[in-house]
Amino acid sequence: MATAVIRHVLGLAINNPARYGLDFAFTATFLALLLGMWKSKADLLPWDVAALSAIIAARLMESS
């Protein structure tokens, strides 16, 4: 609970992540984690489905 409050306060303090380069840092961290989980080409189908679902959901949320 205390860590959630700390993260919330810090999140409010950083109102523009791009100013500090954090927008790319989040992407780089995600890609590093993703490549660490890579085992074979069989991983591509679920990753593609998840990526497509995320893109569709983001587009639907933007239009609301």
mmCIF file of the N, C-alpha and C atoms, coordinates in Angstrom:
data_MODEL
# 
_entry.id   MODEL 
# 
loop_
_atom_site.group_PDB 
_atom_site.id 
_atom_site.type_symbol 
_atom_site.label_atom_id 
_atom_site.label_alt_id 
_atom_site.label_comp_id 
_atom_site.label_asym_id 
_atom_site.label_entity_id 
_atom_site.label_seq_id 
_atom_site.pdbx_PDB_ins_code 
_atom_site.Cartn_x 
_atom_site.Cartn_y 
_atom_site.Cartn_z 
_atom_site.occupancy 
_atom_site.B_iso_or_equiv 
_atom_site.pdbx_formal_charge 
_atom_site.auth_seq_id 
_atom_site.auth_comp_id 
_atom_site.auth_asym_id 
_atom_site.auth_atom_id 
_atom_site.pdbx_PDB_model_num 
ATOM 1   N N  . MET A 1 1  ? 0.823   -1.194  0.000   1.00 0.00 ? 1  MET A N  1 
ATOM 2   C CA . MET A 1 1  ? 0.000   0.000   0.000   1.00 0.00 ? 1  MET A CA 1 
ATOM 3   C C  . MET A 1 1  ? 0.862   1.250   0.000   1.00 0.00 ? 1  MET A C  1 
ATOM 4   N N  . ALA A 1 2  ? 1.893   1.268   0.835   1.00 0.00 ? 2  ALA A N  1 
ATOM 5   C CA . ALA A 1 2  ? 2.761   2.444   0.901   1.00 0.00 ? 2  ALA A CA 1 
ATOM 6   C C  . ALA A 1 2  ? 3.494   2.654   -0.423  1.00 0.00 ? 2  ALA A C  1 
ATOM 7   N N  . THR A 1 3  ? 3.931   1.559   -1.050  1.00 0.00 ? 3  THR A N  1 
ATOM 8   C CA . THR A 1 3  ? 4.629   1.714   -2.329  1.00 0.00 ? 3  THR A CA 1 
ATOM 9   C C  . THR A 1 3  ? 3.701   2.233   -3.408  1.00 0.00 ? 3  THR A C  1 
ATOM 10  N N  . ALA A 1 4  ? 2.433   1.858   -3.367  1.00 0.00 ? 4  ALA A N  1 
ATOM 11  C CA . ALA A 1 4  ? 1.470   2.368   -4.344  1.00 0.00 ? 4  ALA A CA 1 
ATOM 12  C C  . ALA A 1 4  ? 1.297   3.873   -4.185  1.00 0.00 ? 4  ALA A C  1 
ATOM 13  N N  . VAL A 1 5  ? 1.265   4.344   -2.956  1.00 0.00 ? 5  VAL A N  1 
ATOM 14  C CA . VAL A 1 5  ? 1.130   5.783   -2.705  1.00 0.00 ? 5  VAL A CA 1 
ATOM 15  C C  . VAL A 1 5  ? 2.376   6.516   -3.209  1.00 0.00 ? 5  VAL A C  1 
ATOM 16  N N  . ILE A 1 6  ? 3.543   5.960   -2.944  1.00 0.00 ? 6  ILE A N  1 
ATOM 17  C CA . ILE A 1 6  ? 4.788   6.576   -3.397  1.00 0.00 ? 6  ILE A CA 1 
ATOM 18  C C  . ILE A 1 6  ? 4.824   6.644   -4.924  1.00 0.00 ? 6  ILE A C  1 
ATOM 19  N N  . ARG A 1 7  ? 4.463   5.552   -5.579  1.00 0.00 ? 7  ARG A N  1 
ATOM 20  C CA . ARG A 1 7  ? 4.443   5.543   -7.046  1.00 0.00 ? 7  ARG A CA 1 
ATOM 21  C C  . ARG A 1 7  ? 3.449   6.551   -7.585  1.00 0.00 ? 7  ARG A C  1 
ATOM 22  N N  . HIS A 1 8  ? 2.313   6.659   -6.943  1.00 0.00 ? 8  HIS A N  1 
ATOM 23  C CA . HIS A 1 8  ? 1.300   7.619   -7.384  1.00 0.00 ? 8  HIS A CA 1 
ATOM 24  C C  . HIS A 1 8  ? 1.824   9.054   -7.276  1.00 0.00 ? 8  HIS A C  1 
ATOM 25  N N  . VAL A 1 9  ? 2.445   9.364   -6.159  1.00 0.00 ? 9  VAL A N  1 
ATOM 26  C CA . VAL A 1 9  ? 2.981   10.721  -5.954  1.00 0.00 ? 9  VAL A CA 1 
ATOM 27  C C  . VAL A 1 9  ? 4.087   11.005  -6.966  1.00 0.00 ? 9  VAL A C  1 
ATOM 28  N N  . LEU A 1 10 ? 4.988   10.041  -7.170  1.00 0.00 ? 10 LEU A N  1 
ATOM 29  C CA . LEU A 1 10 ? 6.050   10.236  -8.147  1.00 0.00 ? 10 LEU A CA 1 
ATOM 30  C C  . LEU A 1 10 ? 5.492   10.356  -9.564  1.00 0.00 ? 10 LEU A C  1 
ATOM 31  N N  . GLY A 1 11 ? 4.464   9.596   -9.861  1.00 0.00 ? 11 GLY A N  1 
ATOM 32  C CA . GLY A 1 11 ? 3.822   9.683   -11.173 1.00 0.00 ? 11 GLY A CA 1 
ATOM 33  C C  . GLY A 1 11 ? 3.210   11.045  -11.421 1.00 0.00 ? 11 GLY A C  1 
ATOM 34  N N  . LEU A 1 12 ? 2.649   11.640  -10.388 1.00 0.00 ? 12 LEU A N  1 
ATOM 35  C CA . LEU A 1 12 ? 2.086   12.976  -10.527 1.00 0.00 ? 12 LEU A CA 1 
ATOM 36  C C  . LEU A 1 12 ? 3.182   14.029  -10.708 1.00 0.00 ? 12 LEU A C  1 
ATOM 37  N N  . ALA A 1 13 ? 4.352   13.779  -10.132 1.00 0.00 ? 13 ALA A N  1 
ATOM 38  C CA . ALA A 1 13 ? 5.457   14.731  -10.243 1.00 0.00 ? 13 ALA A CA 1 
ATOM 39  C C  . ALA A 1 13 ? 6.039   14.748  -11.658 1.00 0.00 ? 13 ALA A C  1 
ATOM 40  N N  . ILE A 1 14 ? 5.946   13.625  -12.356 1.00 0.00 ? 14 ILE A N  1 
ATOM 41  C CA . ILE A 1 14 ? 6.464   13.538  -13.729 1.00 0.00 ? 14 ILE A CA 1 
ATOM 42  C C  . ILE A 1 14 ? 5.266   13.649  -14.668 1.00 0.00 ? 14 ILE A C  1 
ATOM 43  N N  . ASN A 1 15 ? 4.887   14.863  -14.988 1.00 0.00 ? 15 ASN A N  1 
ATOM 44  C CA . ASN A 1 15 ? 3.695   15.049  -15.821 1.00 0.00 ? 15 ASN A CA 1 
ATOM 45  C C  . ASN A 1 15 ? 3.993   14.926  -17.305 1.00 0.00 ? 15 ASN A C  1 
ATOM 46  N N  . ASN A 1 16 ? 5.251   14.980  -17.715 1.00 0.00 ? 16 ASN A N  1 
ATOM 47  C CA . ASN A 1 16 ? 5.614   14.809  -19.118 1.00 0.00 ? 16 ASN A CA 1 
ATOM 48  C C  . ASN A 1 16 ? 6.808   13.867  -19.215 1.00 0.00 ? 16 ASN A C  1 
ATOM 49  N N  . PRO A 1 17 ? 6.563   12.558  -19.352 1.00 0.00 ? 17 PRO A N  1 
ATOM 50  C CA . PRO A 1 17 ? 7.668   11.593  -19.380 1.00 0.00 ? 17 PRO A CA 1 
ATOM 51  C C  . PRO A 1 17 ? 8.644   11.840  -20.523 1.00 0.00 ? 17 PRO A C  1 
ATOM 52  N N  . ALA A 1 18 ? 8.177   12.388  -21.640 1.00 0.00 ? 18 ALA A N  1 
ATOM 53  C CA . ALA A 1 18 ? 9.059   12.628  -22.784 1.00 0.00 ? 18 ALA A CA 1 
ATOM 54  C C  . ALA A 1 18 ? 10.148  13.645  -22.442 1.00 0.00 ? 18 ALA A C  1 
ATOM 55  N N  . ARG A 1 19 ? 9.855   14.526  -21.535 1.00 0.00 ? 19 ARG A N  1 
ATOM 56  C CA . ARG A 1 19 ? 10.828  15.559  -21.127 1.00 0.00 ? 19 ARG A CA 1 
ATOM 57  C C  . ARG A 1 19 ? 12.088  14.915  -20.536 1.00 0.00 ? 19 ARG A C  1 
ATOM 58  N N  . TYR A 1 20 ? 11.930  13.809  -19.860 1.00 0.00 ? 20 TYR A N  1 
ATOM 59  C CA . TYR A 1 20 ? 13.046  13.112  -19.228 1.00 0.00 ? 20 TYR A CA 1 
ATOM 60  C C  . TYR A 1 20 ? 13.513  11.894  -20.032 1.00 0.00 ? 20 TYR A C  1 
ATOM 61  N N  . GLY A 1 21 ? 12.931  11.670  -21.184 1.00 0.00 ? 21 GLY A N  1 
ATOM 62  C CA . GLY A 1 21 ? 13.291  10.510  -21.998 1.00 0.00 ? 21 GLY A CA 1 
ATOM 63  C C  . GLY A 1 21 ? 12.677  9.223   -21.503 1.00 0.00 ? 21 GLY A C  1 
ATOM 64  N N  . LEU A 1 22 ? 11.705  9.307   -20.613 1.00 0.00 ? 22 LEU A N  1 
ATOM 65  C CA . LEU A 1 22 ? 11.108  8.097   -20.042 1.00 0.00 ? 22 LEU A CA 1 
ATOM 66  C C  . LEU A 1 22 ? 10.146  7.415   -21.003 1.00 0.00 ? 22 LEU A C  1 
ATOM 67  N N  . ASP A 1 23 ? 9.632   8.143   -21.978 1.00 0.00 ? 23 ASP A N  1 
ATOM 68  C CA . ASP A 1 23 ? 8.722   7.512   -22.921 1.00 0.00 ? 23 ASP A CA 1 
ATOM 69  C C  . ASP A 1 23 ? 9.434   6.392   -23.681 1.00 0.00 ? 23 ASP A C  1 
ATOM 70  N N  . PHE A 1 24 ? 10.669  6.639   -24.090 1.00 0.00 ? 24 PHE A N  1 
ATOM 71  C CA . PHE A 1 24 ? 11.421  5.585   -24.764 1.00 0.00 ? 24 PHE A CA 1 
ATOM 72  C C  . PHE A 1 24 ? 11.956  4.559   -23.778 1.00 0.00 ? 24 PHE A C  1 
ATOM 73  N N  . ALA A 1 25 ? 12.268  4.972   -22.580 1.00 0.00 ? 25 ALA A N  1 
ATOM 74  C CA . ALA A 1 25 ? 12.793  4.034   -21.575 1.00 0.00 ? 25 ALA A CA 1 
ATOM 75  C C  . ALA A 1 25 ? 11.771  2.942   -21.279 1.00 0.00 ? 25 ALA A C  1 
ATOM 76  N N  . PHE A 1 26 ? 10.492  3.293   -21.224 1.00 0.00 ? 26 PHE A N  1 
ATOM 77  C CA . PHE A 1 26 ? 9.450   2.296   -20.987 1.00 0.00 ? 26 PHE A CA 1 
ATOM 78  C C  . PHE A 1 26 ? 9.402   1.299   -22.150 1.00 0.00 ? 26 PHE A C  1 
ATOM 79  N N  . THR A 1 27 ? 9.503   1.805   -23.360 1.00 0.00 ? 27 THR A N  1 
ATOM 80  C CA . THR A 1 27 ? 9.492   0.937   -24.539 1.00 0.00 ? 27 THR A CA 1 
ATOM 81  C C  . THR A 1 27 ? 10.715  0.025   -24.550 1.00 0.00 ? 27 THR A C  1 
ATOM 82  N N  . ALA A 1 28 ? 11.880  0.576   -24.256 1.00 0.00 ? 28 ALA A N  1 
ATOM 83  C CA . ALA A 1 28 ? 13.118  -0.217  -24.247 1.00 0.00 ? 28 ALA A CA 1 
ATOM 84  C C  . ALA A 1 28 ? 13.062  -1.310  -23.175 1.00 0.00 ? 28 ALA A C  1 
ATOM 85  N N  . THR A 1 29 ? 12.527  -0.988  -22.016 1.00 0.00 ? 29 THR A N  1 
ATOM 86  C CA . THR A 1 29 ? 12.401  -1.985  -20.952 1.00 0.00 ? 29 THR A CA 1 
ATOM 87  C C  . THR A 1 29 ? 11.471  -3.118  -21.378 1.00 0.00 ? 29 THR A C  1 
ATOM 88  N N  . PHE A 1 30 ? 10.351  -2.758  -21.995 1.00 0.00 ? 30 PHE A N  1 
ATOM 89  C CA . PHE A 1 30 ? 9.406   -3.770  -22.461 1.00 0.00 ? 30 PHE A CA 1 
ATOM 90  C C  . PHE A 1 30 ? 10.059  -4.671  -23.507 1.00 0.00 ? 30 PHE A C  1 
ATOM 91  N N  . LEU A 1 31 ? 10.780  -4.078  -24.451 1.00 0.00 ? 31 LEU A N  1 
ATOM 92  C CA . LEU A 1 31 ? 11.424  -4.879  -25.489 1.00 0.00 ? 31 LEU A CA 1 
ATOM 93  C C  . LEU A 1 31 ? 12.501  -5.800  -24.901 1.00 0.00 ? 31 LEU A C  1 
ATOM 94  N N  . ALA A 1 32 ? 13.246  -5.313  -23.922 1.00 0.00 ? 32 ALA A N  1 
ATOM 95  C CA . ALA A 1 32 ? 14.258  -6.159  -23.281 1.00 0.00 ? 32 ALA A CA 1 
ATOM 96  C C  . ALA A 1 32 ? 13.606  -7.352  -22.586 1.00 0.00 ? 32 ALA A C  1 
ATOM 97  N N  . LEU A 1 33 ? 12.497  -7.123  -21.916 1.00 0.00 ? 33 LEU A N  1 
ATOM 98  C CA . LEU A 1 33 ? 11.780  -8.224  -21.264 1.00 0.00 ? 33 LEU A CA 1 
ATOM 99  C C  . LEU A 1 33 ? 11.243  -9.200  -22.302 1.00 0.00 ? 33 LEU A C  1 
ATOM 100 N N  . LEU A 1 34 ? 10.699  -8.661  -23.380 1.00 0.00 ? 34 LEU A N  1 
ATOM 101 C CA . LEU A 1 34 ? 10.123  -9.494  -24.429 1.00 0.00 ? 34 LEU A CA 1 
ATOM 102 C C  . LEU A 1 34 ? 11.185  -10.375 -25.081 1.00 0.00 ? 34 LEU A C  1 
ATOM 103 N N  . LEU A 1 35 ? 12.324  -9.796  -25.401 1.00 0.00 ? 35 LEU A N  1 
ATOM 104 C CA . LEU A 1 35 ? 13.392  -10.582 -26.022 1.00 0.00 ? 35 LEU A CA 1 
ATOM 105 C C  . LEU A 1 35 ? 13.951  -11.620 -25.062 1.00 0.00 ? 35 LEU A C  1 
ATOM 106 N N  . GLY A 1 36 ? 13.920  -11.337 -23.780 1.00 0.00 ? 36 GLY A N  1 
ATOM 107 C CA . GLY A 1 36 ? 14.363  -12.314 -22.793 1.00 0.00 ? 36 GLY A CA 1 
ATOM 108 C C  . GLY A 1 36 ? 13.449  -13.525 -22.715 1.00 0.00 ? 36 GLY A C  1 
ATOM 109 N N  . MET A 1 37 ? 12.197  -13.362 -23.098 1.00 0.00 ? 37 MET A N  1 
ATOM 110 C CA . MET A 1 37 ? 11.233  -14.470 -23.060 1.00 0.00 ? 37 MET A CA 1 
ATOM 111 C C  . MET A 1 37 ? 11.179  -15.239 -24.380 1.00 0.00 ? 37 MET A C  1 
ATOM 112 N N  . TRP A 1 38 ? 11.872  -14.752 -25.398 1.00 0.00 ? 38 TRP A N  1 
ATOM 113 C CA . TRP A 1 38 ? 11.847  -15.376 -26.723 1.00 0.00 ? 38 TRP A CA 1 
ATOM 114 C C  . TRP A 1 38 ? 12.430  -16.784 -26.650 1.00 0.00 ? 38 TRP A C  1 
ATOM 115 N N  . LYS A 1 39 ? 11.681  -17.757 -27.175 1.00 0.00 ? 39 LYS A N  1 
ATOM 116 C CA . LYS A 1 39 ? 12.160  -19.135 -27.204 1.00 0.00 ? 39 LYS A CA 1 
ATOM 117 C C  . LYS A 1 39 ? 12.215  -19.665 -28.636 1.00 0.00 ? 39 LYS A C  1 
ATOM 118 N N  . SER A 1 40 ? 11.150  -19.424 -29.401 1.00 0.00 ? 40 SER A N  1 
ATOM 119 C CA . SER A 1 40 ? 11.114  -19.932 -30.773 1.00 0.00 ? 40 SER A CA 1 
ATOM 120 C C  . SER A 1 40 ? 10.083  -19.141 -31.574 1.00 0.00 ? 40 SER A C  1 
ATOM 121 N N  . LYS A 1 41 ? 9.943   -19.496 -32.838 1.00 0.00 ? 41 LYS A N  1 
ATOM 122 C CA . LYS A 1 41 ? 8.965   -18.819 -33.691 1.00 0.00 ? 41 LYS A CA 1 
ATOM 123 C C  . LYS A 1 41 ? 7.532   -19.080 -33.235 1.00 0.00 ? 41 LYS A C  1 
ATOM 124 N N  . ALA A 1 42 ? 7.331   -20.112 -32.441 1.00 0.00 ? 42 ALA A N  1 
ATOM 125 C CA . ALA A 1 42 ? 5.990   -20.420 -31.933 1.00 0.00 ? 42 ALA A CA 1 
ATOM 126 C C  . ALA A 1 42 ? 5.483   -19.319 -31.009 1.00 0.00 ? 42 ALA A C  1 
ATOM 127 N N  . ASP A 1 43 ? 6.387   -18.510 -30.474 1.00 0.00 ? 43 ASP A N  1 
ATOM 128 C CA . ASP A 1 43 ? 5.986   -17.398 -29.605 1.00 0.00 ? 43 ASP A CA 1 
ATOM 129 C C  . ASP A 1 43 ? 5.353   -16.246 -30.376 1.00 0.00 ? 43 ASP A C  1 
ATOM 130 N N  . LEU A 1 44 ? 5.582   -16.188 -31.663 1.00 0.00 ? 44 LEU A N  1 
ATOM 131 C CA . LEU A 1 44 ? 5.124   -15.041 -32.444 1.00 0.00 ? 44 LEU A CA 1 
ATOM 132 C C  . LEU A 1 44 ? 3.601   -14.922 -32.525 1.00 0.00 ? 44 LEU A C  1 
ATOM 133 N N  . LEU A 1 45 ? 2.898   -16.024 -32.671 1.00 0.00 ? 45 LEU A N  1 
ATOM 134 C CA . LEU A 1 45 ? 1.441   -15.943 -32.826 1.00 0.00 ? 45 LEU A CA 1 
ATOM 135 C C  . LEU A 1 45 ? 0.757   -15.322 -31.611 1.00 0.00 ? 45 LEU A C  1 
ATOM 136 N N  . PRO A 1 46 ? 1.011   -15.791 -30.391 1.00 0.00 ? 46 PRO A N  1 
ATOM 137 C CA . PRO A 1 46 ? 0.356   -15.142 -29.251 1.00 0.00 ? 46 PRO A CA 1 
ATOM 138 C C  . PRO A 1 46 ? 0.792   -13.685 -29.077 1.00 0.00 ? 46 PRO A C  1 
ATOM 139 N N  . TRP A 1 47 ? 2.044   -13.383 -29.395 1.00 0.00 ? 47 TRP A N  1 
ATOM 140 C CA . TRP A 1 47 ? 2.516   -11.999 -29.279 1.00 0.00 ? 47 TRP A CA 1 
ATOM 141 C C  . TRP A 1 47 ? 1.819   -11.117 -30.309 1.00 0.00 ? 47 TRP A C  1 
ATOM 142 N N  . ASP A 1 48 ? 1.646   -11.639 -31.521 1.00 0.00 ? 48 ASP A N  1 
ATOM 143 C CA . ASP A 1 48 ? 0.952   -10.867 -32.558 1.00 0.00 ? 48 ASP A CA 1 
ATOM 144 C C  . ASP A 1 48 ? -0.508  -10.627 -32.184 1.00 0.00 ? 48 ASP A C  1 
ATOM 145 N N  . VAL A 1 49 ? -1.152  -11.648 -31.654 1.00 0.00 ? 49 VAL A N  1 
ATOM 146 C CA . VAL A 1 49 ? -2.553  -11.504 -31.235 1.00 0.00 ? 49 VAL A CA 1 
ATOM 147 C C  . VAL A 1 49 ? -2.659  -10.473 -30.110 1.00 0.00 ? 49 VAL A C  1 
ATOM 148 N N  . ALA A 1 50 ? -1.754  -10.532 -29.151 1.00 0.00 ? 50 ALA A N  1 
ATOM 149 C CA . ALA A 1 50 ? -1.767  -9.574  -28.045 1.00 0.00 ? 50 ALA A CA 1 
ATOM 150 C C  . ALA A 1 50 ? -1.504  -8.159  -28.547 1.00 0.00 ? 50 ALA A C  1 
ATOM 151 N N  . ALA A 1 51 ? -0.556  -8.000  -29.452 1.00 0.00 ? 51 ALA A N  1 
ATOM 152 C CA . ALA A 1 51 ? -0.244  -6.670  -29.992 1.00 0.00 ? 51 ALA A CA 1 
ATOM 153 C C  . ALA A 1 51 ? -1.432  -6.119  -30.770 1.00 0.00 ? 51 ALA A C  1 
ATOM 154 N N  . LEU A 1 52 ? -2.044  -6.933  -31.597 1.00 0.00 ? 52 LEU A N  1 
ATOM 155 C CA . LEU A 1 52 ? -3.210  -6.494  -32.376 1.00 0.00 ? 52 LEU A CA 1 
ATOM 156 C C  . LEU A 1 52 ? -4.364  -6.122  -31.456 1.00 0.00 ? 52 LEU A C  1 
ATOM 157 N N  . SER A 1 53 ? -4.591  -6.918  -30.416 1.00 0.00 ? 53 SER A N  1 
ATOM 158 C CA . SER A 1 53 ? -5.650  -6.608  -29.451 1.00 0.00 ? 53 SER A CA 1 
ATOM 159 C C  . SER A 1 53 ? -5.381  -5.282  -28.750 1.00 0.00 ? 53 SER A C  1 
ATOM 160 N N  . ALA A 1 54 ? -4.131  -5.037  -28.385 1.00 0.00 ? 54 ALA A N  1 
ATOM 161 C CA . ALA A 1 54 ? -3.778  -3.785  -27.718 1.00 0.00 ? 54 ALA A CA 1 
ATOM 162 C C  . ALA A 1 54 ? -3.965  -2.593  -28.639 1.00 0.00 ? 54 ALA A C  1 
ATOM 163 N N  . ILE A 1 55 ? -3.594  -2.744  -29.900 1.00 0.00 ? 55 ILE A N  1 
ATOM 164 C CA . ILE A 1 55 ? -3.753  -1.652  -30.863 1.00 0.00 ? 55 ILE A CA 1 
ATOM 165 C C  . ILE A 1 55 ? -5.225  -1.341  -31.080 1.00 0.00 ? 55 ILE A C  1 
ATOM 166 N N  . ILE A 1 56 ? -6.032  -2.367  -31.240 1.00 0.00 ? 56 ILE A N  1 
ATOM 167 C CA . ILE A 1 56 ? -7.483  -2.163  -31.430 1.00 0.00 ? 56 ILE A CA 1 
ATOM 168 C C  . ILE A 1 56 ? -8.101  -1.512  -30.212 1.00 0.00 ? 56 ILE A C  1 
ATOM 169 N N  . ALA A 1 57 ? -7.744  -2.003  -29.027 1.00 0.00 ? 57 ALA A N  1 
ATOM 170 C CA . ALA A 1 57 ? -8.291  -1.429  -27.790 1.00 0.00 ? 57 ALA A CA 1 
ATOM 171 C C  . ALA A 1 57 ? -7.883  0.040   -27.645 1.00 0.00 ? 57 ALA A C  1 
ATOM 172 N N  . ALA A 1 58 ? -6.638  0.363   -27.964 1.00 0.00 ? 58 ALA A N  1 
ATOM 173 C CA . ALA A 1 58 ? -6.173  1.756   -27.856 1.00 0.00 ? 58 ALA A CA 1 
ATOM 174 C C  . ALA A 1 58 ? -6.928  2.651   -28.833 1.00 0.00 ? 58 ALA A C  1 
ATOM 175 N N  . ARG A 1 59 ? -7.162  2.180   -30.025 1.00 0.00 ? 59 ARG A N  1 
ATOM 176 C CA . ARG A 1 59 ? -7.910  2.975   -31.009 1.00 0.00 ? 59 ARG A CA 1 
ATOM 177 C C  . ARG A 1 59 ? -9.365  3.174   -30.578 1.00 0.00 ? 59 ARG A C  1 
ATOM 178 N N  . LEU A 1 60 ? -9.949  2.121   -30.012 1.00 0.00 ? 60 LEU A N  1 
ATOM 179 C CA . LEU A 1 60 ? -11.338 2.237   -29.558 1.00 0.00 ? 60 LEU A CA 1 
ATOM 180 C C  . LEU A 1 60 ? -11.453 3.195   -28.372 1.00 0.00 ? 60 LEU A C  1 
ATOM 181 N N  . MET A 1 61 ? -10.464 3.182   -27.495 1.00 0.00 ? 61 MET A N  1 
ATOM 182 C CA . MET A 1 61 ? -10.489 4.073   -26.327 1.00 0.00 ? 61 MET A CA 1 
ATOM 183 C C  . MET A 1 61 ? -10.266 5.530   -26.741 1.00 0.00 ? 61 MET A C  1 
ATOM 184 N N  . GLU A 1 62 ? -9.432  5.749   -27.744 1.00 0.00 ? 62 GLU A N  1 
ATOM 185 C CA . GLU A 1 62 ? -9.170  7.114   -28.210 1.00 0.00 ? 62 GLU A CA 1 
ATOM 186 C C  . GLU A 1 62 ? -10.414 7.746   -28.799 1.00 0.00 ? 62 GLU A C  1 
ATOM 187 N N  . SER A 1 63 ? -11.233 6.937   -29.445 1.00 0.00 ? 63 SER A N  1 
ATOM 188 C CA . SER A 1 63 ? -12.423 7.482   -30.098 1.00 0.00 ? 63 SER A CA 1 
ATOM 189 C C  . SER A 1 63 ? -13.566 7.756   -29.125 1.00 0.00 ? 63 SER A C  1 
ATOM 190 N N  . SER A 1 64 ? -13.447 7.281   -27.905 1.00 0.00 ? 64 SER A N  1 
ATOM 191 C CA . SER A 1 64 ? -14.507 7.493   -26.907 1.00 0.00 ? 64 SER A CA 1 
ATOM 192 C C  . SER A 1 64 ? -14.436 8.861   -26.296 1.00 0.00 ? 64 SER A C  1 
# 
